[in-house]
Amino acid sequence: MLLTIIVFIIVFGLLVLVHEFGHYFFAKRAGILVREFAIGMGPKLWWRQVNGTTYTIRCLPLGGYVRLAGSEEDEEDLRVGMPVTLELNEAGQVVKINTSQQPGLFTGLPLQVTAFDLVDTLTIKGYANGDETTEQTYAVDHDAELVEKGGTTVRIAPRDTWVNSAPLPARMMTNFAGAFNNFLLSLVAFVVLGFTLAGIPTNSNQLGQVAAGSPAARAGLVAGDRIVAVNGHPTKDWEALATQIANHPGQKVTLQYRHQGKLKTTTATPKKVQQGKQTVGQIGISERLDHSIAARLNYGWHQFITAGTLIFTILGHMVTHGFSLNDLGGPVAIYAGTSQATALGFNGVLNFLALLSINLGIVNLLPIPALDGGKLLLNIIEAIIRRPIPEKAEAIVSMAGFFFLLLLMILVTFNDIQRYFIH
């Protein structure tokens, strides 16, 4: 169980880190201020500010976020009536505002805030040093810092650093980048998986190995031979070959095969092998494996496309045949899946990571408010109407989407607990 928990934290954390890094990277390139890059949720365990971005690690390894200036997730801790401490530079501009009231952070000018604008005019007003007879106004530096209640330092967010101040194509790329990174992670994981395998199955009728003393060996078959027919039924690939042999347990079959270009015929009697509730035939042959780099790369790409196609098929089935909570899975389902993948070793975990990553990328692109796909939909509408969507309308749509997703997550989590832990 401990190993499952550790693997779950690593897998979940990697998915979130890669997704959020996509938003972070393209936001930085677009000139959008990334005020915070957080891994985990809840109270912070560690933080450090570098080049205007505060990086935090939080105690609950169940998510993460990038806090973009001017986004719906971005709120100031500063309030009217709040006592703060100001740090001024030599020109008398405010370079740091301490709202935390934690002693020892720095000594500065005490101020009772009466008004502030850290977006446009970059000013803060209030009563300094306890003198409530005269309201003082201080200019705030464009790159000033704000010490939040928890003690974390972040940059203030003037309007020119906001998401909506960036060009529309840059915003669209920033919204798409999280899902793109998940697709990239999935593809890389599948390719790495291809390189961890002993070889890539070719799905051909050519034999890779023939077990010593097996029915195939007694019939004269050797590695490299191609079985082209079983009892007259053509076997153009490995799937057809395996099916024909499996259908004749304990029964003599006639095999047509090519050996060094010559067509030959032999007979073999497949052994009876129990597989679950079925008895199948086996003659002791294995599929030819391709060990080339090209085959391993192609395997990763093919698995990536297959996984994506499957997810779209499931989504289409949900639309055409009705929605069910059993079609969805939350953190509890991911934990249960992690337990099963961990039992299969490194390759099992790698395959599970790849499947989760492409799943997360596709689901995030669904046109649901509060998801990346919902934000992209608003970007497309803005491009069509050729004017910004009113902030109030965008906020209402995003809030509705957030509550919908919150309710859905609660229902999915409850359903997952019942499915996996309550029998």
Secondary structure by P-SEA (a helix, b strand, c coil): caaaaaaaaaaaaaaaaaaaaaaaaaaaaaccccccccccccccccccccccbbbbbccccccccccccccccccccccccccbbbbbcccccccbbbcccccccccccccccccccccccccccccccccccbbbbbbbccbbbbbccccbbbbbbccccccccccaaaaaaaaaaaaaaaaaaaaaaaaaaaaaccbbbccccccccccccccccccccccccccccccccccccaaaaaaaaaacccbbbbbbbbcccbbbbbbbbbcccccccbbbbbccccccccccaaaaaaaaaaaaaaaaaaaaaaaaaaaaccccccccccaaaaaaaaaaaaaacaaaaaaaaaaaaaaaaaaaaccccccaaaaaaaaaaaaaacccccaaaaaaaaaaaaaaaaaaaaaaaaaaaaacccc
